[in-house]
Amino acid sequence: INPWQQIKDWRRAVTYLEGRPEVDASRIGLWGSSYSGGHALVLGATEQRLKAVVSQVPAINGHVAGSRRAVGDAKTALEQSFVDDERDQAAGKAPRMIAVVSSDPGQPAAYRLPSALRFYTQPGPDEYGWDNTVTLQSTRAARLYEPGVWASRVSPKPLLFIVAEDDELTGTDLALEAYEQAQEPKSLVMLPGGHFEPYVENFEDSSSAALSWFLQHL
């Protein structure tokens, strides 16, 4: 998972949309959540064709968030695994894979938070085809990604932050720091709960806030 490749693809999506006959190219907004909440900040700051932005429970600073999850010996081992994987791939081996979520301390995983485990492993339609695996280098890319630095550059596009009060994954404090750096026009909506509540228990509140923002500014 390469965030910069995803951002490049989003630019292509904007180009596609502005060429559609049913789309008013002067009223294109962007909504992103979690990892893509960070993408929303980057594109909001660098894509002039966007007219309004919503960033929900956004990734802000991969280095800080990642360092909170892996400390001491665990961090040292993780960094070494990145190096070992690079060497293995240079020797022609397949990229190392890890679990997205796992409660097994013996299984390498991107996330171990109980809330992440509950969210990612909840029952869903078989056609989703979701597999609990991701490349190890995806974790490295996430730890190098710091989209919060772009928050101050989104202006003059209207920017809405939707932040969870107890976001244990991307960090409530990091989101609020980025919001403080953002320039007007901006607005902040705080929702109770953790990182995943805006998708489920608080979906009505989170989606209504985003919809209202777009109706107001597009």
N, C-alpha and C positions, 0 to 999 in steps of 0.2 A: 504494500500500500504506500504509494508515493504521493504525498500531499501536493507537491508541485505539478505532478502529472494530472491530478484531479482538477487542480485550478485551471490548467491549460484546457482540459476538456470542458470545464464550465464556460470558459470564454467562447469555445466553439458552440456551446449550447445557446449562448446569447446571440451569436452570429446567426445561428439557425432560426431562432425565434424572431429576430428582427426582419427576416426575409419572408415570414409567413403572412399571407394576406389577412388572416383573422387577428393578427397581433398589432397593437399600437406600439411601435418601436420607441415612442417617446415615454412609455409608461411601463418599463420593465423593472421589476423589483427582484431582490434576492433574499431568500431565507435559508439559513443554515443552522444546524444543531450539532452540538458536541464537536467532533473533529471538523465537520463542515461548518460549524459556527465560527471556527477560526478561519476557514476558507472565505466565509462571508466578509470578514474584516479585511483580508488581503485584497479580495476583488472589489470590495466597497471603496478601498483606497486607491485602486489602480485601474478600475474599469469605468470610463466616463459614461458608458451607455446605461449604467444602472442609475435609477432615480431614487431608490429607497432600499434600506438594508435592515434585516432583522437577524440578530445573532443570539441564538438560544443556548444556554449552558455551554458556552464555547470553550474549546481548547485555547489556552492563552500562552502558556509557557511549558513546552514539553520537557525542557531540562528540569525545571523545578518540580513539576508534577511527577515526572519519572523518578527523580531523586527521592521523593517522599515514599515511593513504593518500593524502591530497592536501595538499601543503605548498607554500609559496612561491607562485610564479606559478600553479601548478595550482590551488591553493586559491582564489586571487583570481579566476581564470577561472571556477571552479565557482560561486562565490558570485554572480558577474555573470550566469551562465547562469540561475540561479534567478530573478533579478530580470527578466531578459529574457523568460523564460517566463511570469511573472506578467503582464507588460505585454501580451504576445501574447495570452494567454487573455482578458484584459480587453477586448482589441480583437476578440474573437470567433474567434481562431484555435484550432486543436486543441492539446491539451497536447503538449509535446515528449516524445519517446520516446528512450530510450537502451538500449544492450545491458545485459543483466544481467552478462555476462562477455565480455571480449574481450582478445586479446593485441595488437591493432592500436592503437598509440598515437594514431592519428588518428581512432579511433572512440570517442565518449563511451561510458563503461561504468561500472557500479556497482563492479565488481570486476575486478582484473587479476592477482591472485595465481594462480600456476600451479596450486595445489591447487584453487582455486575453479573455474578453467577446466576442469580434468580432471573434477571432480565434476559440474558442471552440463551438460557436453557429452557425458557418457558415453552410449552407446547405451541406448535404452529402448523399451518397447512404443509403437507408433504411437498407440495410444488415449490415451496421456498427453496428447498435444496440446500439449506445452510449447513456448512460443515465447520465444526469447532477447531479449525486450524488456520494458521496464518504464517507467513515467513518470518523468521527471526529478524531479518533486516527491516521488516515493517516496524518493529519495535524501535530499532535504531533510528529510523526516519522520524518516528513520532517524538523521540527524545531530542532530536535536533530541530524540531519545528517550533517556532516561537511567533505565532501570528499576532499576538497581542501588541507587538510594536507598531502595527499598522493602524491601531484604533484611532490614534490622534489624527490620522490622515484621511479618514472617511469623509469628514466635513468638506463641503457643505451638503453632502447627501444626508438626509434624515436617517439617524441610526437608532434602532431600538435594541436594548439589551434585555433579555429575559434570563434571569439568574435564579438558581435554586438556593435556598437559604443554607442548606447543609450539603453542598456539592462536594462529595468526598473523592470524586474522580478527577475532574478538571480544576477544582479549587474555587470555592466561592470568593475567597480573598483575592485570588488572581483576577477573577472576572471583574470584581469591584474596582481593583486598581486600574485595570484597562479602561473601565467606564469613566473613571475620573480623568484619565488622559484624553479621552475622546472630547471633541469640540462640539459645540452646538451646530445644528439642532440635534438633540439627543433625548432619549427618555429611558428610564429604568423600571422594569417590572420585576418585583421579587415574589417568588412562589415558595410555599412551604415544601419541605421534603428535600430529598437528595437528587442526584443527577438524573435518574431515570423517571422520576415522577411526572415531568411534563409530558411524557409519552403515554402515560396510563392514567393514574389517579387524577392528575391535574391537567389532562389534555384539553378539557373545555376552556380552562383559563388561559393556557399557553397559546392555543390556536386562536382564541378570540382576540387576544392581545396582538398577535401578529396580523390577523385579518384587519383589525381596526387601524393598525399602523399603515397598512397598504391602502386602505380605503381613504385614509386621510391624506396620504402623500403621493399617490399615483394618479 
